[in-house]
């Protein structure tokens, strides 16, 4: 839209079905978004309008809410779903606080998708070989890229906590500062967009797939969650003596009750399960534990005021609005129903059957399809539309034969 049109308040409308567009570009049947495929209104959030610092031409990006033409939030909007979850907390005098940890890979350009990704050439003319976890070296030649990333983050008002080289080959992680869940979802979206745009300027490719490389740790989007009282700001997960509260237990109980049903919301793509089923600190379980990275729900070591629950299931490929909404909705369900969690598990985890999670997209979608809890918390229209879109993507994947199948199975009798 032109700047003039935007400043005049001209309304931008969008076909309703676009909110269910699958990643290949197609759409599920119109019955999932209204047979007439009418319009939605995109309503910009006035605090999320940003001049794009990496663009040579003056351009701005406005994060919008999707509203029905009657004025209410569209049930198909993931940002709207997150706002509804936050409102349910507010009705109880509570406010969730979250932080996201996002992992990503920086690769050389990959014009042929049949070939594996490769790290960029370093300053010594070699490619990184996977021994750089938490390294302070700049030999990888990425310093100019990261310098512009930092500059663009500052220009967009994205505060950062820590940046580090992760365990994978040319894999990195950023920790965004904790705060309001909607703000953190917006910041996560903006950061991923910024990464890809700045990478292109530097002749690089940023990949936020859950598992872009074999035999290498995948990329997560861990969500740290706590709940405070509106007004006092007191963390309701800790009592006055600094001990964990019943609300803390119930929140974990709700997470455990919802994690399996909501796996397809946290792990939305076929590739997501490559990360979860080759765990490398990417747990596919609903166990909880104190400071144990093998648990799906980890309680990091912290002071009582910072007591929080880390949901380690979501991958870097997850929609931040939907993943945060699903995690917080499960926790609120536990608080409201006073659900008790299992006993915490320490050391090497043997996952009980009742705390195991779906390990394929097909199984996760079948679980979501049967979930009354998902329909209760997110609405039947959203859940059925989401399943329809993801089923199209799964069908498209099964329409292709992989190199592994040709290499290993063709010679079989």
ROTI-608880 format. One line per field, with one value per residue (C-alpha): residue number from 1; y, x, z. Coordinates in Angstrom, 2 decimals, always signed. Example, Ala and Ser with C-alpha at 12.3 -4.5 7.8 and 13.67 -1.06 7.14 Angstrom:
<pts>
num [1:2]
c2 [-4.50:-1.06]
c1 [+12.30:+13.67]
c3 [+7.80:+7.14]
</pts>
This chain:
<pts>
num [1:2:3:4:5:6:7:8:9:10:11:12:13:14:15:16:17:18:19:20:21:22:23:24:25:26:27:28:29:30:31:32:33:34:35:36:37:38:39:40:41:42:43:44:45:46:47:48:49:50:51:52:53:54:55:56:57:58:59:60:61:62:63:64:65:66:67:68:69:70:71:72:73:74:75:76:77:78:79:80:81:82:83:84:85:86:87:88:89:90:91:92:93:94:95:96:97:98:99:100:101:102:103:104:105:106:107:108:109:110:111:112:113:114:115:116:117:118:119:120:121:122:123:124:125:126:127:128:129:130:131:132:133:134:135:136:137:138:139:140:141:142:143:144:145:146:147:148:149:150:151:152:153:154:155:156:157:158:159:160:161:162:163:164:165:166:167:168:169:170:171:172:173:174:175:176:177:178:179:180:181:182:183:184:185:186:187:188:189:190:191:192:193:194:195:196:197:198:199:200:201:202:203:204:205:206:207:208:209:210:211:212:213:214:215:216:217:218:219:220:221:222:223:224:225:226:227:228:229:230:231:232:233:234:235:236:237:238:239:240:241:242:243:244:245:246:247:248:249:250:251:252:253:254:255:256:257:258:259:260:261:262:263:264:265:266:267:268:269:270:271:272:273:274:275:276:277:278:279:280:281:282:283:284:285:286:287:288:289:290:291:292:293:294:295:296:297:298:299:300:301:302:303:304:305:306:307:308:309:310:311:312:313:314:315:316:317:318:319:320:321:322:323:324:325:326:327:328:329:330:331:332:333:334:335:336:337:338:339:340:341:342:343:344:345:346:347:348:349:350:351:352:353:354:355:356:357:358:359:360:361:362:363:364:365:366:367:368:369:370:371:372:373:374:375:376:377:378:379:380:381:382:383:384:385:386:387:388:389:390:391:392:393:394:395:396:397:398:399:400:401:402:403:404:405:406:407:408:409:410:411:412:413]
c2 [+0.00:+3.52:+5.61:+8.10:+5.43:+4.08:+7.50:+8.26:+5.20:+3.29:-0.18:-3.13:-6.23:-9.82:-12.95:-15.00:-18.18:-16.69:-17.38:-21.11:-21.02:-23.96:-23.59:-24.78:-22.01:-23.92:-23.79:-26.37:-26.61:-23.39:-24.95:-24.48:-20.70:-19.84:-20.93:-17.36:-16.69:-13.20:-10.52:-9.77:-6.33:-5.98:-3.54:-2.31:-2.37:+1.24:+0.15:-2.36:-0.13:-0.25:+1.44:-1.36:-0.40:-2.90:-1.55:+0.90:+2.39:+3.88:+0.98:+0.15:-2.98:-2.94:-5.97:-6.25:-7.98:-9.81:-8.67:-9.88:-7.08:-7.06:-5.89:-8.89:-10.74:-13.53:-16.97:-18.01:-15.44:-16.87:-13.39:-13.11:-16.51:-15.37:-12.14:-14.20:-16.41:-13.32:-11.91:-15.12:-14.69:-11.01:-11.99:-13.83:-10.86:-12.58:-11.73:-14.28:-13.36:-15.19:-15.21:-17.06:-18.65:-18.95:-21.10:-20.81:-21.80:-19.50:-21.23:-20.48:-20.01:-23.25:-22.84:-26.62:-27.99:-31.57:-30.77:-30.49:-27.12:-26.01:-23.45:-20.34:-20.16:-18.80:-16.17:-18.97:-20.32:-23.33:-24.25:-24.72:-28.39:-28.41:-27.71:-24.14:-24.42:-21.24:-20.10:-16.46:-16.83:-14.71:-17.04:-17.97:-14.57:-13.71:-10.66:-8.12:-10.01:-10.07:-6.43:-5.45:-7.80:-6.01:-2.58:-3.55:-5.02:-1.72:+0.23:-1.96:-1.71:-5.40:-5.79:-8.85:-10.72:-13.08:-14.23:-17.36:-20.03:-23.17:-26.86:-27.33:-26.46:-22.71:-22.71:-19.74:-18.77:-15.54:-15.10:-12.33:-10.49:-11.68:-9.65:-9.52:-12.61:-10.65:-8.37:-11.37:-13.09:-9.88:-9.55:-13.18:-12.70:-9.48:-11.04:-14.02:-11.66:-9.43:-12.39:-13.60:-10.14:-9.15:-12.55:-12.01:-8.69:-10.53:-13.40:-15.82:-18.00:-18.14:-21.31:-21.70:-25.29:-27.53:-29.96:-28.75:-31.02:-34.74:-35.90:-32.38:-30.85:-29.20:-25.67:-24.98:-22.09:-22.76:-20.77:-19.61:-18.92:-17.37:-15.75:-12.52:-10.77:-7.72:-4.72:-6.16:-7.93:-10.82:-14.12:-16.47:-19.51:-18.64:-17.98:-15.43:-17.95:-18.53:-22.00:-23.27:-22.70:-24.82:-22.53:-23.53:-27.23:-26.74:-24.84:-27.76:-30.19:-28.26:-28.27:-32.04:-32.43:-30.38:-31.10:-34.29:-32.84:-29.65:-31.23:-30.34:-26.67:-26.74:-28.95:-27.92:-29.49:-32.91:-31.82:-30.87:-34.53:-35.09:-32.83:-34.47:-38.09:-37.60:-35.78:-34.17:-32.17:-31.80:-33.82:-35.36:-35.98:-34.27:-35.10:-32.28:-31.91:-29.46:-28.20:-31.32:-30.69:-34.17:-33.17:-31.53:-29.23:-27.93:-25.79:-23.75:-23.04:-19.57:-17.41:-17.65:-14.36:-15.79:-19.25:-20.31:-23.27:-23.80:-25.56:-27.21:-28.80:-25.98:-25.82:-22.74:-23.46:-22.94:-19.96:-17.89:-16.62:-20.09:-21.84:-19.28:-19.31:-23.11:-23.34:-20.63:-21.99:-25.42:-23.89:-21.85:-24.96:-26.65:-23.67:-23.55:-27.32:-27.59:-30.36:-32.04:-32.91:-36.18:-36.54:-34.71:-36.92:-36.43:-38.00:-40.20:-40.09:-43.16:-41.70:-43.27:-44.11:-41.47:-38.74:-39.69:-37.44:-38.06:-38.56:-37.88:-35.09:-37.63:-38.92:-35.36:-34.29:-37.39:-36.56:-32.93:-34.11:-36.14:-33.40:-31.88:-29.74:-28.09:-27.30:-25.96:-23.64:-22.51:-23.11:-25.79:-23.56:-22.81:-26.39:-27.97:-25.38:-25.83:-29.62:-29.26:-27.02:-29.22:-32.36:-30.81:-30.26:-33.82:-35.17:-33.08:-34.55:-38.09:-37.29:-37.25:-40.13:-39.29:-40.03:-42.43:-44.55:-44.72:-45.40:-48.07:-49.68:-49.87:-52.81:-54.85:-58.03]
c1 [+0.00:+1.24:+2.20:-0.50:-3.19:-2.05:-2.00:-5.47:-6.72:-7.69:-8.86:-6.94:-9.08:-8.03:-9.86:-10.74:-9.28:-5.76:-5.48:-5.65:-3.32:-0.92:+2.84:+2.75:+0.27:-3.00:-6.16:-8.37:-12.02:-13.98:-16.23:-13.35:-13.31:-16.82:-18.18:-18.43:-14.76:-15.62:-13.18:-11.45:-10.20:-6.51:-6.32:-2.76:-1.53:-0.38:+2.60:+3.80:+4.50:+8.17:+10.44:+12.52:+16.16:+17.65:+15.66:+17.39:+13.99:+11.73:+9.49:+7.51:+5.90:+2.72:+1.66:-2.11:-5.02:-7.48:-11.03:-14.30:-16.11:-18.57:-15.70:-14.78:-11.48:-11.41:-11.26:-8.85:-6.24:-3.43:-2.65:-6.31:-6.15:-3.21:-5.00:-8.03:-5.87:-4.29:-7.79:-8.83:-5.90:-6.79:-10.34:-8.75:-6.52:-3.46:-0.98:+1.33:+4.96:+6.98:+10.36:+11.37:+14.71:+15.05:+17.66:+18.53:+21.19:+23.20:+24.15:+25.73:+23.20:+21.45:+20.05:+19.62:+17.28:+18.33:+21.74:+22.42:+22.87:+26.46:+27.91:+29.41:+33.10:+35.05:+37.75:+40.33:+38.55:+37.16:+33.67:+32.83:+32.85:+30.79:+33.25:+32.20:+29.51:+29.60:+32.68:+33.81:+35.75:+34.83:+36.62:+33.27:+33.25:+29.77:+30.73:+29.49:+26.17:+25.64:+26.69:+23.87:+21.47:+22.26:+21.84:+18.49:+17.26:+18.05:+16.28:+13.18:+13.22:+13.95:+15.85:+18.08:+19.39:+22.09:+23.34:+25.48:+26.78:+24.76:+25.73:+24.98:+27.16:+26.72:+23.78:+23.03:+20.56:+19.06:+17.25:+14.65:+13.89:+10.80:+7.61:+4.02:+3.21:+1.75:+4.79:+7.15:+5.26:+5.47:+9.18:+9.86:+8.06:+9.97:+13.29:+12.83:+11.86:+14.84:+17.25:+16.22:+16.25:+19.65:+21.11:+20.12:+22.00:+25.12:+24.85:+23.73:+20.70:+19.08:+17.06:+14.52:+13.60:+13.35:+15.96:+17.88:+20.93:+21.18:+23.21:+23.03:+20.88:+17.70:+16.47:+13.98:+11.85:+11.71:+9.03:+9.68:+6.45:+5.50:+2.31:+2.06:-0.75:-2.07:-1.26:+1.28:+3.41:+3.94:+4.96:+2.14:+4.38:+6.17:+4.72:+5.97:+8.48:+9.83:+8.35:+6.40:+2.66:-0.37:-0.85:+2.63:+1.74:-1.61:+0.03:+2.42:-0.52:-2.32:+0.77:+1.00:-2.70:-2.44:+1.00:+0.09:-3.17:-1.37:+1.79:+0.70:+0.51:+4.04:+5.51:+3.62:+5.67:+6.86:+10.41:+9.48:+9.45:+12.96:+14.03:+11.80:+12.54:+16.32:+16.24:+19.70:+18.19:+14.90:+12.60:+9.40:+7.71:+5.44:+7.61:+8.66:+11.90:+14.08:+16.84:+16.90:+17.04:+15.72:+12.28:+9.66:+8.83:+11.94:+12.05:+15.25:+17.35:+16.31:+15.38:+11.75:+10.82:+11.91:+10.34:+9.07:+8.16:+10.11:+8.18:+10.91:+8.63:+8.19:+10.63:+11.99:+9.46:+6.46:+4.12:+5.07:+1.52:+0.02:+2.74:+2.60:-1.22:-1.37:+1.19:-0.45:-3.95:-2.90:-1.42:-4.56:-6.70:-4.65:-5.06:-8.83:-9.29:-6.70:-4.87:-1.99:+1.16:+3.03:+6.03:+9.11:+11.67:+15.40:+18.41:+18.00:+14.32:+12.26:+9.05:+5.83:+3.28:+0.84:+3.49:+4.71:+3.88:+3.01:+6.19:+4.89:+2.81:+0.13:-0.14:-0.15:-2.96:-4.99:-4.53:-5.55:-8.57:-9.82:-9.10:-12.16:-9.82:-8.37:-11.84:-12.89:-9.89:-9.45:-12.83:-13.98:-13.57:-9.90:-8.92:-10.71:-9.31:-5.79:-6.02:-7.36:-4.43:-1.80:-3.33:-2.79:+0.87:+1.28:-0.35:+2.03:+5.00:+3.78:+3.45:+7.27:+9.75:+12.86:+16.49:+16.70:+13.88:+15.53:+18.97:+17.98:+14.79:+15.26:+17.64:+15.40:+13.88]
c3 [+0.00:-0.65:+2.36:+1.37:+1.34:+4.68:+6.34:+4.97:+6.83:+3.70:+4.67:+3.29:+2.78:+2.34:+1.21:+4.29:+2.82:+2.75:+6.49:+5.66:+2.66:+2.84:+2.42:-1.22:-2.05:-2.32:-0.22:+1.44:+0.33:+0.80:+3.46:+5.92:+5.60:+4.34:+1.00:-0.32:+0.64:+1.80:+2.90:+6.17:+7.19:+8.07:+10.99:+11.73:+15.30:+15.87:+18.00:+15.41:+12.41:+11.49:+8.98:+7.45:+8.07:+5.60:+2.64:+0.31:-0.56:+2.12:+3.14:+6.26:+7.65:+9.71:+11.75:+11.48:+13.16:+10.93:+11.68:+10.26:+8.45:+11.36:+13.59:+15.72:+15.51:+12.95:+14.57:+11.81:+12.92:+15.04:+16.42:+17.35:+19.04:+21.18:+22.15:+23.23:+25.48:+27.08:+27.68:+29.47:+31.86:+32.39:+33.38:+36.33:+37.24:+35.76:+33.02:+31.38:+30.78:+28.12:+26.44:+23.30:+22.42:+18.66:+16.94:+13.26:+10.72:+8.46:+5.21:+1.88:-0.97:-1.90:-5.44:-5.89:-3.18:-4.01:-2.51:+1.24:+2.89:+3.48:+5.88:+4.29:+3.42:+6.35:+6.27:+5.91:+2.82:+4.70:+5.80:+9.48:+10.46:+13.64:+16.47:+17.20:+19.90:+22.05:+20.12:+20.23:+16.97:+13.95:+11.52:+9.94:+8.25:+9.51:+11.57:+8.95:+8.71:+12.47:+12.83:+10.47:+12.28:+15.57:+13.94:+12.41:+15.70:+17.42:+14.67:+15.04:+18.82:+19.31:+22.60:+22.77:+25.76:+24.47:+21.08:+20.77:+18.44:+19.06:+18.80:+15.10:+12.11:+11.52:+13.99:+16.23:+18.95:+20.20:+23.50:+23.37:+26.61:+28.52:+28.40:+27.15:+25.05:+22.13:+22.05:+22.12:+19.29:+17.23:+18.01:+17.08:+13.75:+13.03:+13.98:+11.64:+8.81:+9.56:+9.57:+6.13:+4.56:+5.94:+5.00:+1.37:+1.35:+2.49:+0.02:+2.74:+3.45:+6.89:+7.49:+10.29:+9.44:+12.48:+11.10:+8.02:+8.47:+9.19:+12.21:+13.64:+16.37:+15.10:+15.74:+18.50:+19.69:+23.42:+25.25:+28.84:+30.72:+34.04:+35.36:+37.35:+39.18:+37.36:+39.53:+41.96:+39.33:+41.76:+40.16:+41.19:+40.67:+43.98:+47.44:+49.98:+51.29:+47.80:+47.47:+44.41:+44.60:+43.71:+40.69:+39.51:+39.80:+38.06:+35.19:+34.63:+34.89:+32.15:+29.95:+30.34:+29.55:+26.34:+24.91:+23.01:+21.65:+20.56:+19.09:+15.53:+16.62:+18.05:+15.31:+12.15:+9.35:+8.21:+8.95:+12.53:+13.49:+12.17:+15.03:+17.63:+16.76:+16.74:+20.03:+20.57:+23.45:+21.50:+23.73:+22.37:+25.71:+28.23:+31.23:+33.53:+35.39:+37.26:+34.96:+32.75:+29.01:+28.22:+29.53:+27.33:+30.25:+32.00:+35.14:+34.73:+37.81:+38.97:+41.92:+43.16:+41.49:+38.12:+38.55:+35.13:+32.93:+29.71:+26.93:+24.83:+22.22:+19.64:+16.75:+15.01:+12.25:+14.55:+14.19:+17.29:+17.85:+17.69:+19.68:+22.50:+22.47:+22.64:+25.45:+27.56:+26.89:+28.14:+31.29:+31.97:+31.49:+34.20:+36.55:+35.99:+36.39:+39.21:+37.38:+39.18:+37.23:+37.28:+39.55:+38.21:+36.50:+36.93:+35.25:+32.19:+31.26:+30.48:+29.07:+30.38:+27.69:+28.95:+28.53:+25.05:+22.09:+18.42:+16.40:+12.86:+11.39:+10.43:+14.02:+15.40:+13.06:+13.97:+17.65:+17.05:+15.06:+18.05:+20.59:+22.21:+24.30:+21.18:+19.82:+23.23:+23.55:+19.93:+18.32:+15.90:+12.82:+13.50:+14.39:+11.44:+9.03:+10.37:+10.00:+6.44:+5.43:+7.08:+5.54:+2.10:+2.96:+4.20:+1.03:-1.09:+0.79:+0.16:-3.54:-3.77:-3.54:-1.54:-2.51:+0.47:-0.96:-4.38:-2.91:-0.36:-1.63:-5.42:-5.17:-2.90:-4.29]
</pts>
